[in-house]
Amino acid sequence: DAVPRRSLGYAYVNFHHATDAERALDTMNYTPIKDRPCRIMWSQRDPSLRKTGAGNVFVKNLDLSIDNKALFDTFSLFGNILSCKVVTDREGNSQGHGFVHFETVEAADEAIRK
């Protein structure tokens, strides 16, 4: 935030080439930065697409050892993931559930069927 000069915990990065952005997503996603795993995802500027819930899957009964990367790696078999997160408490411990937002409803449906 510009006024208190304190990080809001997110950033935007513009790449000259989409392939560079894809490489960053593939190689850097969930890499720790200052002891916190960074989540990299495509920026979605259209709020109506974000708020519809289409393609969003709620995953429950996760083993407490499952982290964001493991959830992402498991569900990426079904399609392109826009966002993926395991819900944690203030200490960073898993709450046993999470969300996977797929690019398409079809990918979400396939993940639910399996």
N, CA, C and O atoms as a DFTB+ gen file, in Angstrom:
456 C
 N C O
     1  1       0.851      -1.165       0.000
     2  2       0.000       0.000       0.000
     3  2       0.898       1.229       0.000
     4  3       1.869       1.280       0.755
     5  1       0.599       2.194      -0.812
     6  2       1.463       3.361      -0.975
     7  2       1.450       4.273       0.245
     8  3       2.466       4.898       0.549
     9  1       0.333       4.364       0.946
    10  2       0.247       5.291       2.077
    11  2       1.034       4.774       3.287
    12  3       1.955       5.461       3.729
    13  1       0.719       3.610       3.838
    14  2       1.500       3.156       4.997
    15  2       2.821       2.481       4.608
    16  3       3.608       2.095       5.473
    17  1       3.059       2.341       3.273
    18  2       4.298       1.729       2.768
    19  2       4.453       0.300       3.287
    20  3       5.539      -0.116       3.689
    21  1       3.349      -0.435       3.271
    22  2       3.338      -1.811       3.748
    23  2       2.802      -2.730       2.644
    24  3       1.859      -2.373       1.937
    25  1       3.397      -3.897       2.503
    26  2       3.002      -4.838       1.466
    27  2       1.576      -5.322       1.667
    28  3       1.150      -5.574       2.794
    29  1       0.845      -5.450       0.575
    30  2      -0.498      -6.018       0.618
    31  2      -0.447      -7.531       0.404
    32  3      -1.476      -8.203       0.469
    33  1       0.730      -8.057       0.152
    34  2       0.903      -9.502       0.023
    35  2       0.689     -10.042      -1.373
    36  3       0.601     -11.255      -1.559
    37  1       0.604      -9.162      -2.362
    38  2       0.475      -9.627      -3.738
    39  2       1.155      -8.622      -4.664
    40  3       1.454      -7.491      -4.281
    41  1       1.389      -9.077      -5.897
    42  2       2.026      -8.207      -6.886
    43  2       1.582      -8.634      -8.278
    44  3       1.092      -9.747      -8.470
    45  1       1.754      -7.763      -9.222
    46  2       1.495      -8.068     -10.627
    47  2       2.819      -7.987     -11.366
    48  3       3.619      -7.081     -11.134
    49  1       3.039      -8.940     -12.257
    50  2       4.250      -8.950     -13.074
    51  2       3.813      -9.007     -14.532
    52  3       3.013      -9.861     -14.914
    53  1       4.334      -8.104     -15.334
    54  2       4.043      -8.093     -16.766
    55  2       5.227      -8.665     -17.524
    56  3       6.357      -8.207     -17.360
    57  1       4.968      -9.661     -18.350
    58  2       5.996     -10.281     -19.170
    59  2       5.839      -9.812     -20.609
    60  3       4.733      -9.505     -21.055
    61  1       6.944      -9.760     -21.323
    62  2       6.889      -9.383     -22.743
    63  2       6.300     -10.500     -23.591
    64  3       5.668     -10.238     -24.615
    65  1       6.504     -11.744     -23.170
    66  2       6.043     -12.894     -23.935
    67  2       5.247     -13.837     -23.030
    68  3       5.636     -14.096     -21.891
    69  1       4.139     -14.339     -23.548
    70  2       3.298     -15.257     -22.781
    71  2       4.066     -16.514     -22.379
    72  3       3.807     -17.086     -21.320
    73  1       4.994     -16.938     -23.204
    74  2       5.774     -18.141     -22.875
    75  2       6.612     -17.929     -21.621
    76  3       6.810     -18.861     -20.842
    77  1       7.108     -16.703     -21.420
    78  2       7.873     -16.404     -20.204
    79  2       6.976     -16.477     -18.973
    80  3       7.391     -16.975     -17.926
    81  1       5.760     -15.986     -19.098
    82  2       4.805     -16.050     -17.989
    83  2       4.448     -17.504     -17.683
    84  3       4.356     -17.890     -16.518
    85  1       4.250     -18.302     -18.716
    86  2       3.933     -19.720     -18.515
    87  2       5.086     -20.447     -17.820
    88  3       4.864     -21.296     -16.957
    89  1       6.311     -20.105     -18.204
    90  2       7.479     -20.724     -17.574
    91  2       7.566     -20.336     -16.091
    92  3       7.875     -21.177     -15.248
    93  1       7.298     -19.081     -15.778
    94  2       7.295     -18.644     -14.376
    95  2       6.226     -19.394     -13.594
    96  3       6.464     -19.822     -12.465
    97  1       5.059     -19.555     -14.185
    98  2       3.974     -20.276     -13.528
    99  2       4.367     -21.730     -13.276
   100  3       4.107     -22.271     -12.201
   101  1       4.990     -22.356     -14.264
   102  2       5.374     -23.767     -14.143
   103  2       6.539     -23.999     -13.187
   104  3       6.578     -25.023     -12.504
   105  1       7.474     -23.079     -13.127
   106  2       8.695     -23.322     -12.346
   107  2       8.731     -22.623     -10.995
   108  3       9.438     -23.074     -10.094
   109  1       7.995     -21.545     -10.835
   110  2       8.100     -20.752      -9.609
   111  2       6.888     -20.854      -8.691
   112  3       6.951     -20.428      -7.538
   113  1       5.781     -21.415      -9.189
   114  2       4.580     -21.487      -8.372
   115  2       4.848     -22.276      -7.097
   116  3       5.393     -23.379      -7.145
   117  1       4.464     -21.711      -5.964
   118  2       4.631     -22.273      -4.619
   119  2       6.076     -22.265      -4.132
   120  3       6.387     -22.912      -3.132
   121  1       6.953     -21.556      -4.811
   122  2       8.315     -21.379      -4.339
   123  2       8.304     -20.396      -3.168
   124  3       7.673     -19.343      -3.256
   125  1       8.996     -20.725      -2.070
   126  2       8.981     -19.797      -0.924
   127  2       9.701     -18.472      -1.217
   128  3      10.790     -18.447      -1.790
   129  1       9.071     -17.406      -0.814
   130  2       9.666     -16.071      -0.826
   131  2       9.486     -15.537       0.586
   132  3       8.361     -15.362       1.052
   133  1      10.606     -15.277       1.270
   134  2      10.572     -14.863       2.673
   135  2       9.730     -15.829       3.507
   136  3       8.880     -15.415       4.296
   137  1       9.984     -17.119       3.315
   138  2       9.350     -18.206       4.073
   139  2       7.851     -18.367       3.835
   140  3       7.173     -19.025       4.623
   141  1       7.325     -17.778       2.763
   142  2       5.918     -17.965       2.417
   143  2       5.839     -18.428       0.969
   144  3       6.430     -17.806       0.086
   145  1       5.114     -19.519       0.718
   146  2       5.022     -19.999      -0.666
   147  2       4.233     -19.015      -1.521
   148  3       3.102     -18.660      -1.188
   149  1       4.833     -18.579      -2.619
   150  2       4.127     -17.646      -3.490
   151  2       3.196     -18.427      -4.407
   152  3       3.558     -19.483      -4.926
   153  1       2.011     -17.902      -4.598
   154  2       1.038     -18.496      -5.513
   155  2       1.019     -17.644      -6.761
   156  3       0.763     -16.441      -6.699
   157  1       1.291     -18.266      -7.889
   158  2       1.304     -17.544      -9.155
   159  2       0.082     -17.972      -9.959
   160  3      -0.195     -19.164     -10.097
   161  1      -0.640     -16.998     -10.483
   162  2      -1.809     -17.305     -11.303
   163  2      -1.987     -16.203     -12.334
   164  3      -1.456     -15.102     -12.190
   165  1      -2.736     -16.518     -13.366
   166  2      -3.039     -15.525     -14.382
   167  2      -3.944     -14.463     -13.777
   168  3      -4.862     -14.779     -13.019
   169  1      -3.689     -13.218     -14.108
   170  2      -4.541     -12.125     -13.644
   171  2      -5.859     -12.165     -14.411
   172  3      -5.870     -12.224     -15.640
   173  1      -6.952     -12.133     -13.685
   174  2      -8.282     -12.134     -14.297
   175  2      -8.905     -10.771     -14.053
   176  3      -9.378     -10.482     -12.954
   177  1      -8.903      -9.937     -15.084
   178  2      -9.368      -8.561     -14.943
   179  2     -10.893      -8.433     -14.916
   180  3     -11.423      -7.470     -14.363
   181  1     -11.593      -9.386     -15.504
   182  2     -13.046      -9.310     -15.582
   183  2     -13.660      -9.871     -14.291
   184  3     -13.661     -11.087     -14.097
   185  1     -14.181      -9.012     -13.408
   186  2     -14.705      -9.488     -12.137
   187  2     -15.902     -10.422     -12.286
   188  3     -16.139     -11.258     -11.415
   189  1     -16.655     -10.294     -13.367
   190  2     -17.811     -11.171     -13.541
   191  2     -17.370     -12.624     -13.718
   192  3     -18.071     -13.535     -13.277
   193  1     -16.225     -12.854     -14.353
   194  2     -15.710     -14.207     -14.520
   195  2     -15.228     -14.778     -13.196
   196  3     -15.391     -15.970     -12.937
   197  1     -14.638     -13.940     -12.363
   198  2     -14.156     -14.401     -11.062
   199  2     -15.298     -14.729     -10.119
   200  3     -15.207     -15.676      -9.339
   201  1     -16.360     -13.964     -10.183
   202  2     -17.427     -14.069      -9.188
   203  2     -18.525     -15.062      -9.534
   204  3     -19.381     -15.331      -8.691
   205  1     -18.535     -15.615     -10.736
   206  2     -19.599     -16.544     -11.108
   207  2     -19.488     -17.855     -10.347
   208  3     -20.502     -18.503     -10.084
   209  1     -18.271     -18.257      -9.988
   210  2     -18.075     -19.543      -9.325
   211  2     -17.974     -20.690     -10.306
   212  3     -17.725     -21.825      -9.902
   213  1     -18.162     -20.416     -11.599
   214  2     -18.078     -21.472     -12.611
   215  2     -16.657     -22.024     -12.647
   216  3     -15.691     -21.270     -12.754
   217  1     -16.542     -23.335     -12.558
   218  2     -15.234     -23.977     -12.590
   219  2     -14.561     -24.067     -11.242
   220  3     -13.446     -24.579     -11.142
   221  1     -15.222     -23.575     -10.188
   222  2     -14.641     -23.590      -8.851
   223  2     -15.086     -24.853      -8.110
   224  3     -16.279     -25.139      -8.017
   225  1     -14.114     -25.602      -7.585
   226  2     -14.401     -26.860      -6.903
   227  2     -13.943     -26.757      -5.455
   228  3     -12.815     -26.349      -5.178
   229  1     -14.822     -27.129      -4.538
   230  2     -14.502     -27.203      -3.118
   231  2     -14.042     -28.629      -2.836
   232  3     -14.731     -29.585      -3.190
   233  1     -12.880     -28.775      -2.200
   234  2     -12.318     -30.087      -1.901
   235  2     -12.254     -30.232      -0.387
   236  3     -11.621     -29.423       0.292
   237  1     -12.909     -31.265       0.143
   238  2     -12.917     -31.448       1.595
   239  2     -12.242     -32.761       1.969
   240  3     -11.906     -33.574       1.108
   241  1     -12.054     -32.950       3.263
   242  2     -11.431     -34.150       3.823
   243  2      -9.996     -34.361       3.328
   244  3      -9.557     -35.494       3.132
   245  1      -9.290     -33.276       3.132
   246  2      -7.886     -33.381       2.733
   247  2      -7.043     -33.849       3.913
   248  3      -7.271     -33.445       5.053
   249  1      -6.081     -34.692       3.629
   250  2      -5.103     -35.039       4.649
   251  2      -4.401     -33.754       5.062
   252  3      -4.127     -32.902       4.216
   253  1      -4.111     -33.602       6.330
   254  2      -3.517     -32.353       6.824
   255  2      -2.117     -32.108       6.286
   256  3      -1.591     -31.004       6.425
   257  1      -1.498     -33.120       5.670
   258  2      -0.170     -32.936       5.078
   259  2      -0.236     -32.338       3.672
   260  3       0.796     -31.949       3.125
   261  1      -1.437     -32.257       3.074
   262  2      -1.589     -31.711       1.723
   263  2      -1.411     -30.199       1.770
   264  3      -2.083     -29.506       2.534
   265  1      -0.500     -29.699       0.946
   266  2      -0.292     -28.251       0.854
   267  2      -0.798     -27.758      -0.510
   268  3      -1.327     -28.539      -1.300
   269  1      -0.633     -26.462      -0.774
   270  2      -1.111     -25.872      -2.022
   271  2      -0.514     -26.557      -3.244
   272  3      -1.225     -26.838      -4.209
   273  1       0.774     -26.822      -3.208
   274  2       1.440     -27.432      -4.361
   275  2       0.923     -28.841      -4.609
   276  3       0.673     -29.213      -5.755
   277  1       0.761     -29.622      -3.561
   278  2       0.256     -30.992      -3.724
   279  2      -1.169     -30.972      -4.281
   280  3      -1.512     -31.793      -5.131
   281  1      -1.991     -30.048      -3.811
   282  2      -3.352     -29.926      -4.323
   283  2      -3.331     -29.548      -5.799
   284  3      -4.064     -30.120      -6.606
   285  1      -2.482     -28.579      -6.147
   286  2      -2.347     -28.148      -7.531
   287  2      -1.878     -29.297      -8.413
   288  3      -2.465     -29.553      -9.464
   289  1      -0.823     -29.990      -7.991
   290  2      -0.271     -31.088      -8.786
   291  2      -1.296     -32.198      -8.998
   292  3      -1.359     -32.785     -10.078
   293  1      -2.089     -32.485      -7.989
   294  2      -3.101     -33.540      -8.086
   295  2      -4.204     -33.165      -9.067
   296  3      -4.589     -33.982      -9.904
   297  1      -4.713     -31.952      -8.976
   298  2      -5.868     -31.561      -9.786
   299  2      -5.499     -31.017     -11.163
   300  3      -6.379     -30.877     -12.011
   301  1      -4.247     -30.710     -11.409
   302  2      -3.857     -30.206     -12.731
   303  2      -4.018     -31.262     -13.817
   304  3      -3.998     -30.937     -15.004
   305  1      -4.176     -32.511     -13.426
   306  2      -4.418     -33.582     -14.397
   307  2      -5.745     -33.397     -15.129
   308  3      -5.930     -33.946     -16.215
   309  1      -6.667     -32.635     -14.552
   310  2      -8.005     -32.498     -15.118
   311  2      -8.175     -31.267     -15.999
   312  3      -9.169     -31.157     -16.717
   313  1      -7.225     -30.343     -15.957
   314  2      -7.328     -29.153     -16.791
   315  2      -6.530     -28.000     -16.219
   316  3      -5.904     -28.116     -15.166
   317  1      -6.562     -26.892     -16.929
   318  2      -5.815     -25.705     -16.529
   319  2      -6.431     -25.103     -15.271
   320  3      -7.638     -24.871     -15.207
   321  1      -5.586     -24.854     -14.271
   322  2      -6.035     -24.300     -12.992
   323  2      -5.712     -22.815     -12.942
   324  3      -4.575     -22.404     -13.171
   325  1      -6.725     -22.023     -12.640
   326  2      -6.534     -20.581     -12.494
   327  2      -6.054     -20.221     -11.105
   328  3      -5.239     -19.314     -10.938
   329  1      -6.564     -20.937     -10.097
   330  2      -6.210     -20.660      -8.716
   331  2      -6.439     -21.931      -7.905
   332  3      -7.340     -22.720      -8.188
   333  1      -5.601     -22.102      -6.894
   334  2      -5.680     -23.314      -6.076
   335  2      -5.163     -22.975      -4.684
   336  3      -4.086     -22.397      -4.538
   337  1      -5.947     -23.342      -3.650
   338  2      -5.515     -22.987      -2.305
   339  2      -6.092     -23.932      -1.265
   340  3      -7.276     -24.268      -1.293
   341  1      -5.223     -24.358      -0.340
   342  2      -5.649     -25.106       0.839
   343  2      -5.922     -24.071       1.928
   344  3      -5.100     -23.183       2.157
   345  1      -7.046     -24.176       2.588
   346  2      -7.403     -23.232       3.657
   347  2      -6.576     -23.570       4.897
   348  3      -6.505     -24.726       5.313
   349  1      -5.956     -22.548       5.477
   350  2      -5.099     -22.737       6.647
   351  2      -5.527     -21.802       7.780
   352  3      -6.221     -20.809       7.565
   353  1      -5.092     -22.153       8.992
   354  2      -5.342     -21.276      10.136
   355  2      -4.245     -20.209      10.197
   356  3      -3.397     -20.136       9.307
   357  1      -4.262     -19.402      11.223
   358  2      -3.279     -18.306      11.350
   359  2      -1.838     -18.797      11.438
   360  3      -0.908     -18.078      11.072
   361  1      -1.656     -20.016      11.923
   362  2      -0.299     -20.580      12.044
   363  2       0.141     -21.301      10.776
   364  3       1.260     -21.808      10.709
   365  1      -0.724     -21.351       9.774
   366  2      -0.380     -22.005       8.517
   367  2      -0.702     -23.487       8.469
   368  3      -0.287     -24.178       7.538
   369  1      -1.436     -23.988       9.457
   370  2      -1.826     -25.397       9.481
   371  2      -3.078     -25.613       8.648
   372  3      -4.019     -24.821       8.703
   373  1      -3.081     -26.688       7.878
   374  2      -4.219     -27.006       7.024
   375  2      -5.487     -27.198       7.844
   376  3      -5.466     -27.751       8.943
   377  1      -6.584     -26.729       7.278
   378  2      -7.897     -26.937       7.882
   379  2      -8.599     -28.148       7.270
   380  3      -9.737     -28.451       7.626
   381  1      -7.921     -28.847       6.344
   382  2      -8.465     -30.066       5.764
   383  2      -9.395     -29.857       4.582
   384  3     -10.089     -30.785       4.168
   385  1      -9.416     -28.635       4.027
   386  2     -10.209     -28.385       2.825
   387  2      -9.555     -27.277       2.002
   388  3      -8.676     -26.557       2.475
   389  1     -10.014     -27.165       0.756
   390  2      -9.439     -26.157      -0.115
   391  2     -10.313     -25.919      -1.334
   392  3     -11.416     -26.453      -1.442
   393  1      -9.799     -25.109      -2.249
   394  2     -10.521     -24.728      -3.455
   395  2      -9.600     -24.864      -4.663
   396  3      -8.411     -24.551      -4.598
   397  1     -10.175     -25.336      -5.762
   398  2      -9.463     -25.399      -7.037
   399  2     -10.366     -24.719      -8.057
   400  3     -11.499     -25.150      -8.272
   401  1      -9.870     -23.661      -8.681
   402  2     -10.641     -22.940      -9.691
   403  2     -10.073     -23.281     -11.058
   404  3      -8.967     -22.869     -11.408
   405  1     -10.848     -24.042     -11.825
   406  2     -10.438     -24.445     -13.162
   407  2     -10.824     -23.393     -14.188
   408  3     -11.746     -22.604     -13.985
   409  1     -10.095     -23.406     -15.289
   410  2     -10.376     -22.473     -16.384
   411  2     -11.738     -22.762     -17.027
   412  3     -12.423     -21.847     -17.485
   413  1     -12.115     -24.028     -17.056
   414  2     -13.381     -24.392     -17.692
   415  2     -14.258     -25.199     -16.732
   416  3     -13.768     -25.884     -15.835
   417  1     -15.548     -25.096     -16.948
   418  2     -16.507     -25.877     -16.173
   419  2     -16.319     -27.360     -16.471
   420  3     -16.488     -28.197     -15.584
   421  1     -15.973     -27.688     -17.711
   422  2     -15.776     -29.079     -18.101
   423  2     -14.649     -29.728     -17.303
   424  3     -14.768     -30.877     -16.878
   425  1     -13.562     -28.998     -17.099
   426  2     -12.436     -29.535     -16.308
   427  2     -12.869     -29.751     -14.862
   428  3     -12.509     -30.754     -14.245
   429  1     -13.638     -28.813     -14.325
   430  2     -14.138     -28.950     -12.953
   431  2     -15.060     -30.160     -12.837
   432  3     -14.965     -30.927     -11.879
   433  1     -15.943     -30.329     -13.805
   434  2     -16.850     -31.474     -13.804
   435  2     -16.082     -32.786     -13.881
   436  3     -16.434     -33.753     -13.206
   437  1     -15.043     -32.825     -14.694
   438  2     -14.219     -34.040     -14.829
   439  2     -13.535     -34.347     -13.498
   440  3     -13.484     -35.508     -13.091
   441  1     -13.015     -33.343     -12.823
   442  2     -12.367     -33.553     -11.527
   443  2     -13.372     -34.085     -10.500
   444  3     -13.034     -34.949      -9.690
   445  1     -14.575     -33.583     -10.534
   446  2     -15.608     -34.039      -9.593
   447  2     -15.997     -35.476      -9.888
   448  3     -16.186     -36.268      -8.966
   449  1     -16.120     -35.824     -11.172
   450  2     -16.483     -37.204     -11.542
   451  2     -15.452     -38.219     -11.101
   452  3     -15.806     -39.340     -10.737
   453  1     -14.173     -37.846     -11.125
   454  2     -13.088     -38.785     -10.750
   455  2     -12.932     -38.795      -9.264
   456  3     -12.080     -39.511      -8.738
